[in-house]
Amino acid sequence: MALYHFSAKVIQRSQGRSAVAAAAYRAAEELHDKLLDQDHDYTAKQHVVHSEIMLPNGALERWLDRETLWNEVEAAERRKDAVLARDIEISLPRELGQAEAVALVQDFVREQFVARGMVADLNVHWTKARDGGEQPHAHVMLTMRGVEGDGFGLKQRGWNDKALLRTWRERWAEVANARLHELGHDARIDHRSYADQGIDLEPQHKIGPAGARREERQHPEPQAAQEPPAQNAERRVEHRAIARRNGERITADPAVALDALTRQHSTFSKQDLARFVDRHSDGAEQFAQVMARVEAAPELVRLGVDGRGRERFSTRGMLEAEQRMEQAGTALAGHGGHGVLRAAALLAARAAERGGLALGNEQAAALLHVTGGSDLALVVGFAGTGKSAMLGVARQAWEAEGYRVRGATLSGIAAEGLEAGSGIASRTLASLEFGWREGRDELTSRDVLVVDEAGMIGSRQMERVLSAASAAGAKVVLVGDPEQLQAIEAGAAFRALSERHGAARGGGDYGGAPAARGVAAGCHARAGDGADGGGAGAVCRSGDGAGGRHARCGEDGAGGGVGRSAPRKSTGEPGDPGLHAGRRAGP
């Protein structure tokens, strides 16, 4: 099970620390510290699998030499309490191979740090965890001053903004989850606190991979390369105390652990459970006690054995949430009331064209789909294919009919993108749900809620959104990217809904969409060949049932079509990360 850890600290001279020593330790190199006239030799250190300096535009080539870089950083600071560098530590998903993990963190560092003008010293360590599994993690040392002329310029105070740190933490989860999905892994990480996730456990101090290793070593790394020893010791003691209290909490209520586990996976193995309990207990005796209590919990549901011979589990709560989601989706799909006349939708498209925005065949077909009569509409498409432009035209059509159009996404970054691209006022789903709980900004029968990046939404949250919309008589439009599925929380909710109710992609429909109904198998390749005569491109599905799996089309339709389903790692077995309501192999 992938773990989330992203810590950001500073290396400060007043703590007796040296940027040169810290860089030498993280890279397992010998570097000479000119300020101290001292050699820092860590060449005996093992487990460094990748090391590189990443330079922003305008940076000096000589900084590719680690010793030169950090000695110049030291020389640029005169104060005895100077902050020398920022120190980022990131846990890498253990599901990835070394080359995959390195490529992932390189992309993140390049996007979030180097692009802002920081020089980044990246080192990837591949160590062993207490449970015997791999514990890959990355250290990133960042410069604090901008590049100017033949050296460093002023300190960049904006890089210290707490909002920027929140952006980094959130973005790491997004990037890592997208890559995990792309490579066929169903594990996910979550940057949110336990409180924000609704998990009744006490957050542990972020001692991270390095801190856990220091606790086990007889001789920790020298003070010049690490934070003060007293602070380390206090943090480790408190970390164990919190683990013990969490273990007591789980023993009293095993559902706490099961709820937390199913927020990352709709199903989990006994190994996943053991790793979770190990993190939230102190010592072998408490570990055994907590495991016994959780395994005997009535909430636990045994699903059967997966393709690798491992027993899979879920919870009654997860099964019930998935069933409620299906019921709410079916209720919305069977209800109309927010449809826009075809002529009105095309009029909005022509108005957009006069303004310089011409919709292609795919976008026009998707426009007719989302503005149709059903109160549940789904659109599947890859990023950069004009979804925002289409949604902007749909917004105009809905608003012309007197509807209020609202946007929601999982992340703040995505909300900003949806609003900028379509003109739909948008916010995060967490913010929206918080307002609903407070009795504010509730949905009404005059609302159209557009949810972007719907493939990233878990079953529980999807159920809450659809149920709220159904109760209010609102319309929901779910827009998803096939490369972005189930990033936070568990369950392939968007995939299941698209298979049951159909989803337009470009110029066509998926699965059970109107143009596909009555087609047992095969592809229709004419744009405009649909049940309403208006706007389906290539349509493909396998099986007649509402929940049938998609087959790949052998051709693309005239409008680009929907000849393939979202990529998935599905075996059809109980361990399949998709919806599993009703599939049980034991009490």
C-alpha positions as CSV (number, residue, x, y, z in Angstrom):
1,M,0.0,0.0,0.0
2,A,1.5,3.3,-1.1
3,L,2.2,5.8,1.8
4,Y,2.1,9.5,1.7
5,H,5.0,11.5,3.2
6,F,6.1,14.9,2.1
7,S,8.1,17.0,4.5
8,A,9.7,20.4,4.0
9,K,12.3,21.8,6.4
10,V,15.1,24.3,6.2
11,I,18.9,23.8,6.7
12,Q,19.9,26.6,9.0
13,R,23.4,27.7,10.1
14,S,22.3,28.6,13.7
15,Q,21.5,24.9,14.2
16,G,25.1,24.0,13.5
17,R,24.2,22.6,10.1
18,S,26.1,22.9,6.8
19,A,24.6,22.8,3.3
20,V,27.8,21.2,2.0
21,A,27.6,18.4,4.7
22,A,23.9,17.8,4.0
23,A,24.5,17.5,0.3
24,A,27.4,15.1,0.8
25,Y,25.4,12.9,3.0
26,R,22.4,12.8,0.7
27,A,24.5,12.0,-2.4
28,A,26.9,9.6,-0.6
29,E,29.9,11.7,-1.8
30,E,33.0,13.4,-0.3
31,L,32.7,17.2,-0.5
32,H,35.1,19.8,0.8
33,D,33.5,22.6,2.8
34,K,35.5,25.7,2.2
35,L,33.9,27.7,5.0
36,L,34.8,25.1,7.6
37,D,37.9,23.9,5.7
38,Q,36.7,20.4,6.3
39,D,36.0,17.3,4.2
40,H,32.6,15.6,4.6
41,D,33.1,12.0,3.4
42,Y,30.0,9.8,3.1
43,T,31.1,7.6,0.3
44,A,30.6,4.5,2.5
45,K,26.8,5.3,2.6
46,Q,24.8,2.8,0.6
47,H,21.4,2.7,-1.1
48,V,21.7,5.9,-3.2
49,V,20.3,4.8,-6.6
50,H,20.1,8.2,-8.4
51,S,21.8,11.6,-7.9
52,E,21.7,14.7,-10.0
53,I,21.6,18.5,-10.0
54,M,18.7,20.1,-11.9
55,L,19.3,23.7,-13.1
56,P,16.7,26.3,-14.0
57,N,16.9,28.6,-17.0
58,G,19.8,31.0,-16.6
59,A,21.7,29.0,-14.0
60,L,25.4,28.6,-14.3
61,E,26.8,25.3,-15.7
62,R,29.4,25.2,-12.9
63,W,26.6,24.5,-10.5
64,L,26.3,21.0,-11.9
65,D,29.2,20.3,-9.7
66,R,27.7,19.6,-6.3
67,E,30.7,20.9,-4.3
68,T,30.8,24.1,-6.2
69,L,27.1,24.7,-5.9
70,W,26.8,24.3,-2.2
71,N,30.0,26.1,-1.4
72,E,28.7,29.1,-3.3
73,V,25.4,28.9,-1.4
74,E,27.4,29.0,1.9
75,A,29.5,31.9,0.6
76,A,26.4,33.9,-0.3
77,E,25.2,33.9,3.3
78,R,26.8,36.2,5.8
79,R,24.6,35.8,8.9
80,K,25.3,33.3,11.6
81,D,21.6,32.3,11.6
82,A,21.3,32.2,7.8
83,V,18.9,29.8,6.2
84,L,21.0,28.0,3.7
85,A,18.7,25.6,1.8
86,R,15.3,24.0,1.8
87,D,15.2,20.3,2.5
88,I,12.4,18.2,1.0
89,E,11.9,14.6,1.7
90,I,9.3,12.6,-0.3
91,S,8.3,8.9,0.1
92,L,8.1,7.3,-3.3
93,P,5.4,4.6,-4.1
94,R,7.0,1.2,-3.3
95,E,4.8,-0.2,-6.2
96,L,7.1,1.5,-8.7
97,G,10.4,0.2,-10.0
98,Q,13.6,2.3,-9.6
99,A,13.5,3.8,-13.1
100,E,9.8,4.6,-12.8
101,A,10.2,6.2,-9.3
102,V,13.1,8.3,-10.5
103,A,11.3,9.5,-13.6
104,L,8.2,10.4,-11.4
105,V,10.2,12.5,-8.9
106,Q,12.2,14.1,-11.7
107,D,9.0,15.3,-13.4
108,F,7.7,16.7,-10.1
109,V,10.9,18.5,-9.2
110,R,11.2,19.9,-12.7
111,E,7.6,21.2,-12.6
112,Q,7.3,22.5,-9.1
113,F,10.8,23.7,-8.2
114,V,13.1,24.1,-11.1
115,A,10.4,25.9,-13.2
116,R,10.2,28.5,-10.4
117,G,13.9,29.2,-10.6
118,M,15.3,27.0,-7.8
119,V,18.4,24.8,-8.2
120,A,17.4,21.3,-7.1
121,D,19.8,18.7,-5.8
122,L,17.9,15.4,-6.2
123,N,18.9,12.1,-4.6
124,V,16.9,9.0,-4.5
125,H,17.5,6.4,-1.8
126,W,16.3,2.8,-2.0
127,T,16.3,1.3,1.5
128,K,14.4,-1.4,3.4
129,A,11.4,-0.7,5.7
130,R,10.7,-2.5,9.0
131,D,8.2,-4.8,7.4
132,G,10.9,-6.0,5.0
133,G,9.5,-4.2,2.0
134,E,11.2,-1.5,0.0
135,Q,11.2,2.1,1.3
136,P,12.2,4.3,-1.6
137,H,12.3,8.0,-0.9
138,A,13.8,11.2,-2.4
139,H,15.8,14.0,-0.9
140,V,15.6,17.3,-2.7
141,M,17.8,20.2,-1.5
142,L,16.7,23.6,-2.9
143,T,18.4,26.9,-3.1
144,M,16.8,29.9,-1.5
145,R,18.1,32.7,-3.7
146,G,17.2,33.5,-7.3
147,V,19.8,33.3,-10.1
148,E,21.3,36.6,-11.0
149,G,24.3,37.4,-13.3
150,D,27.3,35.3,-12.3
151,G,25.9,34.0,-9.1
152,F,23.0,34.1,-6.7
153,G,20.7,37.2,-6.2
154,L,18.1,38.0,-3.6
155,K,16.3,35.6,-1.3
156,Q,13.0,34.7,-2.9
157,R,10.5,35.2,-0.1
158,G,7.6,34.0,-2.1
159,W,9.1,30.5,-2.0
160,N,8.4,30.5,1.7
161,D,4.7,31.0,1.3
162,K,2.7,28.4,3.2
163,A,0.1,28.3,0.4
164,L,2.9,27.2,-2.0
165,L,3.8,24.4,0.4
166,R,0.2,23.2,0.4
167,T,0.3,23.3,-3.4
168,W,3.4,21.2,-3.5
169,R,1.9,18.6,-1.1
170,E,-1.4,18.4,-3.1
171,R,0.4,18.3,-6.4
172,W,2.7,15.5,-5.4
173,A,-0.4,13.3,-4.6
174,E,-1.9,14.2,-8.0
175,V,1.2,13.5,-10.0
176,A,2.0,10.3,-8.1
177,N,-1.5,8.9,-8.3
178,A,-1.7,9.7,-12.0
179,R,1.5,7.8,-12.6
180,L,0.4,4.9,-10.5
181,H,-2.7,4.6,-12.6
182,E,-0.9,5.0,-15.8
183,L,1.4,2.1,-14.9
184,G,-1.5,-0.2,-13.9
185,H,-1.3,0.1,-10.1
186,D,-4.5,0.5,-8.0
187,A,-2.7,1.9,-4.9
188,R,-3.2,5.6,-4.2
189,I,-1.8,8.2,-1.8
190,D,-3.7,11.1,-0.1
191,H,-2.1,14.3,1.0
192,R,-5.0,15.3,3.3
193,S,-4.8,15.1,7.0
194,Y,-6.6,12.4,8.9
195,A,-9.1,15.0,10.1
196,D,-9.8,16.2,6.6
197,Q,-10.3,12.6,5.5
198,G,-12.6,11.9,8.4
199,I,-10.3,9.3,9.9
200,D,-10.4,9.1,13.7
201,L,-6.7,8.6,14.2
202,E,-4.1,10.9,15.7
203,P,-1.6,12.2,13.1
204,Q,2.0,11.1,13.8
205,H,5.0,13.4,13.7
206,K,6.6,13.3,10.3
207,I,9.8,11.6,11.1
208,G,9.8,10.1,7.6
209,P,11.9,7.4,6.2
210,A,15.2,9.0,7.2
211,G,14.0,9.4,10.8
212,A,12.9,5.8,11.1
213,R,16.3,4.7,9.9
214,R,18.1,7.0,12.3
215,E,16.2,5.4,15.2
216,E,17.5,2.0,14.3
217,R,21.1,3.1,13.8
218,Q,23.6,3.0,16.7
219,H,25.4,6.0,15.3
220,P,23.2,8.6,13.6
221,E,24.5,10.9,10.9
222,P,26.6,13.8,12.1
223,Q,24.9,16.9,13.4
224,A,26.2,19.0,10.5
225,A,24.1,16.9,8.1
226,Q,21.0,16.6,10.2
227,E,18.6,18.5,12.4
228,P,19.5,18.8,16.1
229,P,19.8,15.4,17.9
230,A,17.6,16.5,20.8
231,Q,14.8,17.5,18.4
232,N,15.1,14.1,16.6
233,A,14.9,12.2,19.9
234,E,11.8,14.1,21.1
235,R,10.1,13.5,17.8
236,R,10.8,9.8,17.8
237,V,9.5,9.4,21.4
238,E,6.3,11.2,20.6
239,H,5.9,9.3,17.3
240,R,5.9,6.0,19.3
241,A,3.5,7.4,21.9
242,I,1.0,8.5,19.2
243,A,1.3,5.0,17.5
244,R,0.5,3.4,20.9
245,R,-2.5,5.7,21.4
246,N,-3.7,4.9,17.9
247,G,-3.4,1.2,18.5
248,E,-5.5,1.6,21.6
249,R,-8.1,3.5,19.6
250,I,-8.3,0.8,16.9
251,T,-8.5,-1.9,19.5
252,A,-11.5,-0.2,21.0
253,D,-13.1,0.4,17.6
254,P,-11.6,-1.7,14.7
255,A,-13.9,0.1,12.2
256,V,-11.5,3.0,12.4
257,A,-8.8,1.0,10.7
258,L,-11.1,-0.5,8.2
259,D,-12.5,2.9,7.2
260,A,-9.0,4.2,6.7
261,L,-7.9,1.3,4.6
262,T,-10.9,1.5,2.2
263,R,-10.2,5.2,1.5
264,Q,-7.2,4.1,-0.6
265,H,-8.5,0.8,-1.9
266,S,-12.0,-0.6,-2.2
267,T,-10.4,-4.0,-1.4
268,F,-7.3,-4.8,0.5
269,S,-5.1,-7.8,1.4
270,K,-4.0,-9.1,4.8
271,Q,-0.6,-7.7,4.0
272,D,-2.1,-4.3,3.5
273,L,-3.8,-4.6,6.9
274,A,-0.6,-5.7,8.6
275,R,1.3,-2.7,7.3
276,F,-1.4,-0.3,8.4
277,V,-1.5,-1.8,11.9
278,D,2.3,-1.8,12.1
279,R,2.3,1.9,11.5
280,H,-0.4,2.5,14.1
281,S,0.8,0.3,17.0
282,D,3.8,0.2,19.2
283,G,5.6,-3.1,19.7
284,A,4.9,-6.7,18.8
285,E,2.4,-7.3,21.7
286,Q,0.1,-4.4,20.7
287,F,0.5,-5.2,17.0
288,A,-0.8,-8.8,17.6
289,Q,-3.7,-7.5,19.8
290,V,-4.8,-4.9,17.2
291,M,-4.6,-7.4,14.3
292,A,-6.8,-9.9,16.2
293,R,-9.4,-7.3,16.9
294,V,-9.6,-6.0,13.3
295,E,-9.7,-9.5,11.8
296,A,-12.6,-10.4,14.1
297,A,-14.5,-7.2,13.3
298,P,-18.1,-7.7,12.1
299,E,-17.6,-4.8,9.6
300,L,-14.9,-6.9,7.7
301,V,-16.2,-8.6,4.6
302,R,-14.2,-11.4,3.0
303,L,-14.4,-11.3,-0.8
304,G,-12.4,-14.2,-1.9
305,V,-8.9,-14.8,-3.4
306,D,-7.4,-12.7,-6.1
307,G,-5.3,-13.8,-9.1
308,R,-2.1,-14.0,-7.0
309,G,-3.7,-16.2,-4.4
310,R,-4.1,-13.5,-1.8
311,E,-7.3,-13.2,0.2
312,R,-9.1,-9.9,-0.4
313,F,-11.3,-8.0,2.0
314,S,-13.6,-5.0,2.0
315,T,-16.1,-3.5,4.5
316,R,-19.8,-3.5,4.7
317,G,-19.7,0.3,4.6
318,M,-17.8,0.3,1.3
319,L,-20.3,-2.2,-0.2
320,E,-23.2,-0.1,1.0
321,A,-21.7,3.2,-0.3
322,E,-21.2,1.7,-3.8
323,Q,-24.8,0.4,-3.8
324,R,-26.1,3.9,-2.8
325,M,-24.0,5.5,-5.5
326,E,-25.5,3.2,-8.1
327,Q,-29.0,3.9,-6.9
328,A,-28.5,7.7,-6.9
329,G,-26.9,7.5,-10.4
330,T,-29.9,5.5,-11.7
331,A,-32.3,8.0,-10.2
332,L,-30.6,10.9,-11.8
333,A,-30.3,9.2,-15.2
334,G,-34.0,8.4,-15.2
335,H,-35.1,11.9,-14.4
336,G,-35.2,14.8,-16.8
337,G,-35.9,18.5,-16.4
338,H,-32.7,20.4,-17.3
339,G,-32.6,19.6,-21.0
340,V,-31.8,22.3,-23.5
341,L,-33.5,22.2,-26.9
342,R,-31.2,20.9,-29.6
343,A,-31.8,24.1,-31.6
344,A,-30.8,26.2,-28.5
345,A,-27.6,24.3,-28.0
346,L,-26.6,24.6,-31.6
347,L,-27.5,28.3,-31.4
348,A,-25.1,28.7,-28.5
349,A,-22.4,26.9,-30.5
350,R,-22.9,29.2,-33.5
351,A,-22.7,32.2,-31.1
352,A,-19.4,30.9,-29.8
353,E,-18.2,30.4,-33.4
354,R,-18.9,34.0,-34.2
355,G,-16.8,34.9,-31.2
356,G,-13.9,32.9,-32.6
357,L,-14.5,29.6,-30.9
358,A,-15.5,26.9,-33.4
359,L,-16.4,23.5,-31.9
360,G,-15.3,20.4,-33.8
361,N,-17.5,17.4,-34.5
362,E,-16.5,15.7,-31.3
363,Q,-17.1,18.8,-29.2
364,A,-20.4,19.4,-30.8
365,A,-21.6,15.9,-30.2
366,A,-20.5,16.1,-26.5
367,L,-22.3,19.4,-26.2
368,L,-25.6,17.8,-27.4
369,H,-25.0,15.0,-25.0
370,V,-24.5,17.1,-21.8
371,T,-27.3,19.5,-22.6
372,G,-29.8,16.6,-23.2
373,G,-32.7,15.7,-21.1
374,S,-31.1,13.3,-18.6
375,D,-30.1,14.7,-15.2
376,L,-26.9,12.6,-15.3
377,A,-24.5,13.1,-18.2
378,L,-20.9,11.8,-18.4
379,V,-18.1,12.9,-20.7
380,V,-14.9,10.9,-21.1
381,G,-12.0,12.5,-22.8
382,F,-8.3,13.1,-22.5
383,A,-6.8,16.4,-21.3
384,G,-6.3,19.0,-24.0
385,T,-9.1,17.7,-26.3
386,G,-11.3,20.8,-25.9
387,K,-13.5,19.7,-23.1
388,S,-13.3,23.1,-21.4
389,A,-14.3,24.9,-24.6
390,M,-17.3,22.6,-25.0
391,L,-18.3,23.1,-21.4
392,G,-18.1,26.9,-21.8
393,V,-20.6,26.7,-24.7
394,A,-22.8,24.4,-22.6
395,R,-22.7,26.9,-19.8
396,Q,-24.0,29.6,-22.0
397,A,-26.8,27.3,-23.2
398,W,-27.8,26.4,-19.7
399,E,-27.7,29.9,-18.4
400,A,-29.8,31.1,-21.3
401,E,-32.5,28.7,-20.0
402,G,-32.2,30.2,-16.5
403,Y,-30.1,27.5,-14.9
404,R,-27.3,28.2,-12.5
405,V,-24.1,26.4,-13.5
406,R,-21.6,25.4,-10.8
407,G,-18.3,23.6,-11.1
408,A,-16.5,21.3,-8.7
409,T,-13.2,19.4,-8.7
410,L,-11.2,17.4,-6.3
411,S,-8.2,19.8,-6.2
412,G,-7.9,23.6,-6.1
413,I,-5.6,23.6,-9.1
414,A,-8.2,21.7,-11.1
415,A,-11.0,24.1,-10.0
416,E,-8.9,27.1,-11.2
417,G,-8.4,25.3,-14.5
418,L,-12.1,24.5,-15.0
419,E,-13.1,28.1,-14.2
420,A,-10.5,29.6,-16.5
421,G,-11.3,27.3,-19.4
422,S,-15.1,27.3,-19.3
423,G,-16.1,30.3,-17.3
424,I,-18.0,28.1,-14.8
425,A,-17.5,29.4,-11.3
426,S,-15.8,26.4,-9.6
427,R,-14.6,25.3,-6.2
428,T,-13.3,22.1,-4.6
429,L,-15.7,19.3,-3.7
430,A,-14.4,19.4,-0.1
431,S,-15.4,23.1,0.1
432,L,-18.8,22.4,-1.5
433,E,-19.5,19.6,0.9
434,F,-18.5,21.7,3.8
435,G,-20.9,24.3,2.8
436,W,-23.7,21.7,2.5
437,R,-23.0,20.5,6.0
438,E,-23.2,24.1,7.2
439,G,-26.5,24.6,5.4
440,R,-24.9,26.9,2.8
441,D,-24.7,26.8,-1.0
442,E,-27.0,23.8,-1.2
443,L,-28.1,22.5,-4.6
444,T,-31.5,23.4,-6.0
445,S,-33.6,22.2,-8.9
446,R,-32.3,25.0,-11.0
447,D,-28.7,23.9,-10.6
448,V,-26.4,22.2,-13.1
449,L,-23.3,20.8,-11.3
450,V,-20.3,20.1,-13.5
451,V,-17.7,17.9,-11.9
452,D,-14.4,17.8,-13.6
453,E,-11.7,15.1,-13.1
454,A,-14.5,12.9,-12.0
455,G,-12.4,9.8,-12.6
456,M,-10.3,10.9,-9.6
457,I,-13.3,10.8,-7.2
458,G,-13.8,7.8,-4.8
459,S,-17.0,5.9,-4.4
460,R,-17.9,7.5,-1.0
461,Q,-17.6,11.0,-2.2
462,M,-19.3,10.3,-5.6
463,E,-22.2,8.8,-3.7
464,R,-22.6,11.8,-1.5
465,V,-22.6,14.2,-4.5
466,L,-25.0,12.2,-6.6
467,S,-27.4,11.6,-3.6
468,A,-27.4,15.4,-2.8
469,A,-28.1,16.2,-6.4
470,S,-30.8,13.6,-6.7
471,A,-32.5,14.9,-3.5
472,A,-32.4,18.5,-4.7
473,G,-33.6,17.7,-8.2
474,A,-30.3,19.1,-9.7
475,K,-28.5,17.9,-12.8
476,V,-24.9,16.5,-12.7
477,V,-22.4,16.4,-15.5
478,L,-19.3,14.2,-14.8
479,V,-16.3,14.9,-16.9
480,G,-13.4,12.4,-16.6
481,D,-10.0,11.7,-18.1
482,P,-9.3,8.0,-18.8
483,E,-5.8,8.5,-17.5
484,Q,-7.0,9.8,-14.2
485,L,-8.9,7.2,-12.2
486,Q,-9.5,6.8,-8.5
487,A,-6.6,9.0,-7.3
488,I,-8.0,9.7,-3.8
489,E,-10.2,7.2,-1.9
490,A,-11.3,3.9,-3.3
491,G,-13.5,2.5,-6.0
492,A,-13.6,3.2,-9.7
493,A,-16.8,5.2,-9.3
494,F,-16.7,7.1,-12.6
495,R,-15.8,4.0,-14.6
496,A,-18.7,2.1,-13.1
497,L,-21.1,4.9,-13.8
498,S,-19.9,5.3,-17.4
499,E,-20.4,1.6,-18.0
500,R,-23.9,1.6,-16.6
501,H,-25.2,4.9,-18.0
502,G,-22.9,5.7,-20.9
503,A,-20.5,8.6,-21.5
504,A,-19.9,10.8,-24.5
505,R,-16.3,11.1,-25.6
506,G,-15.6,13.5,-28.4
507,G,-18.1,12.6,-31.1
508,G,-19.6,9.6,-29.6
509,D,-21.0,7.6,-26.6
510,Y,-19.8,4.9,-24.3
511,G,-21.7,1.8,-23.3
512,G,-25.3,2.4,-22.4
513,A,-25.6,5.9,-23.9
514,P,-28.7,6.5,-26.0
515,A,-27.0,6.0,-29.3
516,A,-25.5,2.7,-28.2
517,R,-28.7,1.2,-26.8
518,G,-30.0,-1.6,-29.0
519,V,-26.5,-2.4,-30.3
520,A,-25.4,-5.8,-29.1
521,A,-21.8,-5.4,-30.2
522,G,-19.9,-3.5,-32.8
523,C,-19.3,0.0,-33.9
524,H,-21.3,2.7,-35.6
525,A,-18.9,5.0,-37.5
526,R,-21.1,7.8,-38.8
527,A,-21.3,11.1,-37.0
528,G,-24.9,11.9,-36.3
529,D,-25.9,8.3,-36.2
530,G,-27.7,8.1,-32.9
531,A,-31.1,7.6,-31.3
532,D,-32.0,11.2,-31.6
533,G,-30.4,11.6,-35.0
534,G,-27.9,14.1,-33.6
535,G,-24.5,13.4,-32.7
536,A,-23.0,10.1,-32.0
537,G,-19.7,9.2,-33.5
538,A,-18.1,5.7,-33.2
539,V,-20.0,3.7,-30.6
540,C,-18.7,0.5,-29.1
541,R,-19.6,-1.8,-26.3
542,S,-19.5,-5.5,-25.5
543,G,-22.5,-7.2,-23.9
544,D,-26.1,-6.0,-23.6
545,G,-26.1,-5.4,-19.8
546,A,-26.0,-2.0,-18.3
547,G,-22.8,-2.9,-16.6
548,G,-21.2,-4.7,-19.5
549,R,-17.4,-4.3,-20.1
550,H,-16.2,-2.2,-23.1
551,A,-14.5,-3.8,-26.0
552,R,-12.0,-1.9,-28.2
553,C,-13.4,-0.7,-31.4
554,G,-11.6,-1.7,-34.5
555,E,-12.0,1.7,-36.1
556,D,-12.6,5.3,-35.2
557,G,-15.7,7.1,-36.2
558,A,-16.0,10.1,-38.4
559,G,-16.0,12.3,-35.4
560,G,-13.1,10.6,-33.6
561,G,-15.5,8.4,-31.6
562,V,-15.2,6.4,-28.4
563,G,-13.7,3.2,-29.7
564,R,-11.9,2.3,-26.4
565,S,-12.6,2.1,-22.7
566,A,-10.6,3.8,-20.0
567,P,-7.5,1.8,-19.2
568,R,-7.9,-0.4,-16.2
569,K,-6.2,-3.1,-14.3
570,S,-9.1,-5.6,-14.1
571,T,-9.1,-9.3,-13.7
572,G,-12.7,-9.8,-13.0
573,E,-11.7,-11.4,-9.7
574,P,-12.7,-10.4,-6.2
575,G,-9.5,-8.4,-6.0
576,D,-10.5,-6.2,-8.9
577,P,-10.2,-2.6,-7.8
578,G,-13.5,-1.7,-9.5
579,L,-16.9,-1.8,-8.0
580,H,-17.7,-5.0,-6.2
581,A,-21.1,-4.5,-4.6
582,G,-22.8,-7.8,-4.3
583,R,-19.7,-9.9,-4.8
584,R,-19.0,-11.6,-1.6
585,A,-17.2,-14.8,-0.7
586,G,-18.0,-15.2,3.0
587,P,-19.8,-13.4,5.8
